[in-house]
Amino acid sequence: MKRILIAEDESAIREFIAINLTRAGYDVISVADGQEAIDVYNAEKDNLNLVVLDLMMPKKDGIEVCKYIRSYDKEIGIIILSAKSQEIDKVSGLMMGADDYIVKPFSPSELLARVDALFRRIVTSEKPKIEEEIKLISHPFTLDTKKKILQKGNTEIELTITEYTLMVMFLNNKGTAFSRAQILDAIWPNGKIDEKAVDVNIRRLRMKIEDEPSNPKYISTVWGIGYRWDGK
């Protein structure tokens, strides 16, 4: 089942999203505020694939809801909607665990492309082209691509679907420098998202895997290009 929760306080936008996603084959649940979004998530979390959250909502905003959902669920897809285009709003949403963001106004085709791309990464058997092995190893990390579990030594590290996809790409291509544009194309194909999203997700991933995130030894910055996995 393709089930998605929409949390948007503006009724016209909420109905616009619901109509277009329903036409595309999604089973849509719509709510008008952040607290209701949390209540519905708690009741339906075993049946939900994605959540689309407006940034500015009454009772609880999209950032609060995103943080709450991520504290319980690392695999569900989360897209933030925002009327704000300022960098700080995008960074805040991504750092709280959102997989993507869409800036209002947006077209039906853009919305569907972004939702479909995230849905495919989460629930279908379609694998990234870079994923070939069952277990990817780079001491002290082992990534089980069948179970989608990353371990650092004997410690399991919980990853969002975006962080998992980044790890697959890096561990399959050790020592290869990827530009931000290449990473964008691998993680957010056909999405109108800027390169800052790459930096934010790399920062979030470093905070989980590095001993010293401010002095990384696994994910290196290649100045003027992008990022490289330096683990062995």
Buried (B, 14 or more C-beta within 10 A) or exposed (E): EBBBBBBBBBEEBBEBBBEBBEEBEBEBBBBBBBBBBBEBBEEEBEEBBBBBBBBBBEBBBBBBBBBBBBEEBBEBBBBBBBEEEEEEBBBBBBBBBBBBBBBBEBEBEBBBBBBBBBBEBEBEEEEBEEBEEEEBBBEEBBBBBEEBBBBBEEEEBEBBBBBBBBBBBBBBEEEEBBBBEBBBEBBBEEBEBBEEBBBBBBBBBBEBBBEEBEEBEBBBBEEEEBBBBBBE
